[in-house]
Amino acid sequence: MVAGIPKQFEDQFWARHSNPKSGWMRVPSGAVIVYAIYHRNWRLLGAALIWTAINPFLFSPPETEDAWMTRVVLAERWWVKEKTNRTVGLGYPNVCNAVAALGFVYALYAAWRHSPKGAILGVVTSIALKLWWARVLVKRYDQRTG
């Protein structure tokens, strides 16, 4: 159980979130949030935030683990739960995720300041490093021995 969340609920969350549709549909969410802030479109921002929150619950669990995005979600859970790692930090590969988070914060700041180049740079950096981190985790997950 994680922080008072029943294990059955936690397992169901991860099972549904591992549907590749869930993962791939979340990838552009950050860009939509930045776009909404840049254009001061508060309805779009609200919709993007709600979408990001409910997305993991909307899809049924995948039938197989074959899809790369399914393995991304399973690898993240394995990395945190079984390997007892964090998702951000100064060690590799977590530094990629940490810099990705900083890139996203920069994108939000740039969007607020109406700097399209900065917003784009922050979003691209954030997505690229997040996917790099995910790639490393999937490789380790696929190579695990137990």
Buried (B, 14 or more C-beta within 10 A) or exposed (E): EEEEEEEEEBEBBBBBBBBBBBBEBBEEBBBBBBBBBBEEBEEBBEBBBEBBEEBBEEBEEBEEEEBBBBBBBBBBBBBBEEEEBEBBEEEEBBBBBBBBBBBBEBBBBBBEEEBEEBBBBBBEBBBBBBBBBBBBBBEBBEEEEE
